[in-house]
Amino acid sequence: MLFRAGKFQFTFPRPTLVMGIVNVTPDSFSDGGQFLDAKKAVEHALKLIEQGADLLDIGGESTRPGATPVNEAEELTRVLPVIEALVSRVKVPLSIDTMKPAVARAALAAGASIVNDVAANRDDDAMWKIVAAAGAGYVCMHMQGTPQTMQSHPSYADVSGEVEDFFRERLQRLNASGVSADQVVFDVGLGFGKTLEHNLQLLAALPRFTNLGRPLLLGASRKSFIGKLTGAHEDARLPGSLACASLAVESGVQIIRAHEVAETVQAVRLTEAILARRKK
């Protein structure tokens, strides 16, 4: 299975990829304000690379529940200096975490190779046309509603079945917009329009989504459902995040999105080593 993102290509099966998170925001749910300054964001990104990050996900707008939207100009002011500073200094793909087509276009022009789109439930194809024209990778994430409404009353008859149906329908629409299947990664969207029970059901059902023939990305790092289940504060959710990462690897997930890269890489590699012995 091939994932193509601009000049980068990944062929699976291969060791699980770890995507480091770089939030250039004042209000992200766990590290808001820490890396709003472009210089600090770049330093953090380089540190994540040293720790083993295979990709970097750079975002300039918080998508936590109820977050205040950021205008296009402000988002560009936050992310472009970081991308421009990193593109010549790192050898890994840069992902732009955005819901805005114009921001995606500018980020791709500046050197990003992937668009991580939490609003893949969109109705228009403007974002997809930009991805197609750039030959970029595209993370298609499931979300019910918007960041402002998604946690009001999440409701599903069958959350795993509905997410799977969403992926199949989106892939058809993406193909119709010029985005080939080998540019697409799926993300079940933990915490995006889901209750604790929905999140747990999706984690339990991860093997189901491997049948879609596309790489899977999981973003569980520090999320609130871990706190709801364990009582852990945002800065004490690493154990729960690593549990989700290890389960995801066993379930066939190919990309883990994480705040703590060094710890995640260690957990992922150990899980892979154990699974390799199980198969012998």
C-alpha positions as CSV (number, residue, x, y, z in Angstrom):
1,M,0.0,0.0,0.0
2,L,1.4,3.4,-1.1
3,F,0.9,6.8,0.5
4,R,2.1,9.6,-1.7
5,A,2.6,13.2,-0.4
6,G,4.3,15.5,-2.9
7,K,7.9,14.4,-3.2
8,F,7.5,11.9,-0.4
9,Q,6.3,8.3,-0.7
10,F,5.8,5.7,2.0
11,T,5.1,2.1,1.2
12,F,3.4,-0.1,3.8
13,P,3.9,-2.4,5.5
14,R,6.8,-0.5,7.2
15,P,7.6,0.6,10.7
16,T,4.8,2.8,12.1
17,L,5.2,6.5,11.4
18,V,5.1,9.0,14.3
19,M,3.7,12.5,13.5
20,G,4.9,15.2,15.9
21,I,2.5,18.0,16.8
22,V,3.5,21.6,16.5
23,N,0.6,23.9,17.6
24,V,1.3,27.5,16.7
25,T,-1.7,28.7,18.7
26,P,-2.5,30.5,22.0
27,D,-5.4,28.2,22.8
28,S,-4.9,24.6,21.8
29,F,-6.3,22.3,24.5
30,S,-3.0,21.0,26.0
31,D,-0.1,23.2,24.8
32,G,-1.8,26.5,23.8
33,G,0.6,29.4,23.9
34,Q,3.8,27.4,24.4
35,F,4.9,27.7,20.7
36,L,2.9,30.7,19.4
37,D,6.2,32.4,18.8
38,A,7.6,31.2,15.4
39,K,11.1,30.8,16.7
40,K,9.9,28.6,19.6
41,A,7.7,26.6,17.3
42,V,10.7,25.9,15.0
43,E,12.9,24.9,17.9
44,H,10.2,22.6,19.2
45,A,9.8,21.0,15.7
46,L,13.5,20.4,15.4
47,K,13.5,18.8,18.8
48,L,10.6,16.5,17.7
49,I,12.7,15.5,14.7
50,E,15.7,14.6,17.0
51,Q,13.3,12.5,19.1
52,G,12.3,10.5,16.0
53,A,9.3,12.2,14.4
54,D,8.7,10.9,10.8
55,L,6.4,13.8,10.0
56,L,5.5,17.1,11.5
57,D,1.9,18.5,11.8
58,I,1.8,22.3,12.0
59,G,-1.4,24.0,13.0
60,G,-2.3,27.7,13.5
61,E,-6.0,27.3,14.6
62,S,-7.2,25.4,17.7
63,T,-9.9,22.8,16.9
64,R,-10.6,21.9,20.5
65,P,-14.3,21.7,21.4
66,G,-15.8,25.3,21.4
67,A,-12.6,26.9,20.1
68,T,-13.0,30.4,18.6
69,P,-12.4,30.4,14.8
70,V,-9.3,32.2,13.6
71,N,-9.4,34.4,10.5
72,E,-7.4,33.4,7.4
73,A,-4.8,36.2,7.7
74,E,-4.0,35.4,11.3
75,E,-3.7,31.7,10.7
76,L,-1.3,32.3,7.8
77,T,0.8,34.7,10.0
78,R,1.2,31.9,12.5
79,V,2.0,28.9,10.3
80,L,3.9,30.2,7.2
81,P,7.0,31.5,9.0
82,V,7.3,28.1,10.7
83,I,6.9,26.1,7.5
84,E,9.3,28.4,5.6
85,A,11.9,28.0,8.3
86,L,11.6,24.2,8.5
87,V,11.3,23.2,4.8
88,S,15.0,23.7,4.2
89,R,16.2,22.3,7.5
90,V,14.3,19.0,7.8
91,K,14.0,15.9,5.6
92,V,10.5,14.8,6.7
93,P,7.1,15.8,5.3
94,L,5.5,18.8,6.8
95,S,1.7,18.7,7.3
96,I,-0.5,21.7,7.5
97,D,-3.4,21.2,10.0
98,T,-6.1,23.5,8.6
99,M,-9.7,23.7,7.6
100,K,-9.2,26.6,5.2
101,P,-8.4,26.0,1.5
102,A,-6.5,29.3,1.2
103,V,-4.2,28.4,4.1
104,A,-3.7,24.9,2.6
105,R,-2.7,26.4,-0.7
106,A,-0.2,28.9,0.8
107,A,1.3,26.2,3.1
108,L,1.7,23.8,0.2
109,A,3.3,26.5,-1.9
110,A,5.7,27.2,1.0
111,G,6.8,23.6,1.2
112,A,4.2,21.5,3.1
113,S,3.4,18.1,1.6
114,I,0.3,17.1,3.4
115,V,-3.1,18.7,4.3
116,N,-4.5,17.4,7.6
117,D,-8.2,18.3,7.3
118,V,-10.4,17.9,10.3
119,A,-13.2,19.4,8.2
120,A,-13.2,16.6,5.7
121,N,-17.0,16.5,6.2
122,R,-17.1,19.6,4.0
123,D,-19.7,20.0,1.2
124,D,-17.6,21.8,-1.4
125,D,-14.5,20.5,-3.2
126,A,-12.3,23.6,-3.0
127,M,-9.9,22.0,-0.6
128,W,-9.7,18.8,-2.6
129,K,-9.0,20.6,-5.8
130,I,-6.0,22.3,-4.1
131,V,-4.7,18.9,-2.8
132,A,-5.1,17.4,-6.3
133,A,-3.3,20.3,-8.0
134,A,-0.4,20.0,-5.6
135,G,-0.2,16.2,-5.5
136,A,-0.2,16.5,-1.8
137,G,-1.1,13.9,0.8
138,Y,-4.5,14.3,2.5
139,V,-5.6,13.2,5.9
140,C,-9.4,12.7,5.8
141,M,-10.7,12.9,9.3
142,H,-14.2,12.1,10.5
143,M,-16.0,14.8,12.5
144,Q,-19.6,15.2,13.4
145,G,-20.5,18.9,13.2
146,T,-17.8,21.6,13.6
147,P,-15.3,22.3,16.4
148,Q,-17.9,24.8,17.8
149,T,-20.8,22.2,17.9
150,M,-19.2,18.8,17.8
151,Q,-19.5,18.0,21.5
152,S,-23.0,19.4,22.0
153,H,-24.9,16.1,21.4
154,P,-22.8,13.5,19.5
155,S,-25.2,10.8,18.3
156,Y,-24.8,7.6,16.2
157,A,-26.8,4.5,15.7
158,D,-23.5,2.7,14.9
159,V,-20.5,4.9,15.3
160,S,-18.0,2.5,13.6
161,G,-20.3,1.7,10.7
162,E,-21.1,5.4,10.1
163,V,-17.4,6.3,10.2
164,E,-16.6,3.5,7.7
165,D,-19.4,4.7,5.4
166,F,-18.1,8.2,5.7
167,F,-14.6,7.1,4.6
168,R,-15.9,5.2,1.6
169,E,-18.1,8.1,0.5
170,R,-15.3,10.6,0.9
171,L,-12.9,8.5,-1.1
172,Q,-15.3,8.6,-4.0
173,R,-15.7,12.3,-3.7
174,L,-12.0,12.9,-3.4
175,N,-11.4,10.8,-6.5
176,A,-14.0,12.8,-8.4
177,S,-12.1,15.9,-7.4
178,G,-8.8,14.6,-8.7
179,V,-7.3,13.3,-5.5
180,S,-6.1,9.7,-6.1
181,A,-6.5,7.0,-3.4
182,D,-2.8,6.8,-2.8
183,Q,-2.8,10.4,-1.6
184,V,-5.4,9.7,1.2
185,V,-5.0,8.7,4.8
186,F,-8.0,8.1,7.1
187,D,-8.4,9.3,10.7
188,V,-11.4,8.2,12.8
189,G,-11.4,11.6,14.6
190,L,-11.3,10.6,18.3
191,G,-12.9,13.4,20.3
192,F,-14.4,15.2,17.2
193,G,-18.1,14.7,17.7
194,K,-17.8,11.6,19.9
195,T,-18.6,10.7,23.5
196,L,-16.3,8.7,25.7
197,E,-18.2,5.6,24.7
198,H,-17.9,6.4,21.0
199,N,-14.2,6.9,21.3
200,L,-13.8,3.5,23.0
201,Q,-15.9,1.8,20.4
202,L,-13.8,3.3,17.6
203,L,-10.6,2.2,19.3
204,A,-11.9,-1.3,19.7
205,A,-13.0,-1.3,16.0
206,L,-9.7,-0.1,14.5
207,P,-9.0,-3.4,12.7
208,R,-12.2,-2.9,10.8
209,F,-10.9,0.2,9.0
210,T,-7.8,-1.5,7.7
211,N,-10.1,-3.2,5.2
212,L,-10.5,0.1,3.3
213,G,-7.1,-0.2,1.7
214,R,-5.7,3.1,2.9
215,P,-3.3,4.0,5.8
216,L,-4.9,4.9,9.1
217,L,-3.8,7.8,11.3
218,L,-4.7,7.9,15.0
219,G,-4.7,11.0,17.2
220,A,-5.4,10.1,20.8
221,S,-2.6,12.1,22.4
222,R,-3.7,13.9,25.6
223,K,-7.3,13.9,24.5
224,S,-10.1,14.6,27.0
225,F,-11.6,11.1,26.8
226,I,-8.5,9.8,28.5
227,G,-9.2,12.2,31.3
228,K,-12.8,11.3,31.5
229,L,-12.0,7.6,31.9
230,T,-9.0,8.0,34.2
231,G,-9.3,11.4,35.9
232,A,-5.9,12.4,34.6
233,H,-5.3,16.1,33.8
234,E,-4.1,17.1,30.4
235,D,-0.5,17.1,31.3
236,A,-0.8,13.6,32.9
237,R,-2.3,11.7,30.1
238,L,0.9,10.3,28.5
239,P,0.3,6.7,29.9
240,G,-3.2,6.7,28.4
241,S,-1.9,8.1,25.1
242,L,0.7,5.4,24.9
243,A,-1.8,2.7,25.6
244,C,-3.9,4.0,22.6
245,A,-0.8,4.1,20.4
246,S,0.2,0.6,21.2
247,L,-3.3,-0.7,20.7
248,A,-3.4,1.2,17.4
249,V,-0.2,-0.5,16.2
250,E,-1.5,-3.9,17.0
251,S,-4.7,-3.0,15.2
252,G,-2.9,-2.1,12.0
253,V,-2.7,1.7,12.2
254,Q,0.2,3.1,10.3
255,I,0.6,6.7,11.6
256,I,0.4,7.9,15.3
257,R,0.0,11.6,15.9
258,A,1.6,12.6,19.2
259,H,2.7,15.4,21.4
260,E,5.4,13.3,23.2
261,V,7.4,11.9,20.3
262,A,10.3,10.2,22.1
263,E,8.0,8.3,24.4
264,T,5.6,7.4,21.6
265,V,8.4,6.1,19.4
266,Q,9.7,3.9,22.2
267,A,6.2,2.5,22.9
268,V,5.6,1.9,19.2
269,R,8.9,0.2,18.5
270,L,8.5,-2.2,21.4
271,T,4.9,-3.0,20.4
272,E,6.2,-3.8,16.9
273,A,9.0,-6.0,18.2
274,I,6.6,-8.0,20.3
275,L,4.1,-8.4,17.4
276,A,7.0,-9.6,15.1
277,R,7.7,-12.4,17.6
278,R,4.1,-13.3,17.8
279,K,3.9,-13.9,14.1
280,K,6.9,-16.2,14.0
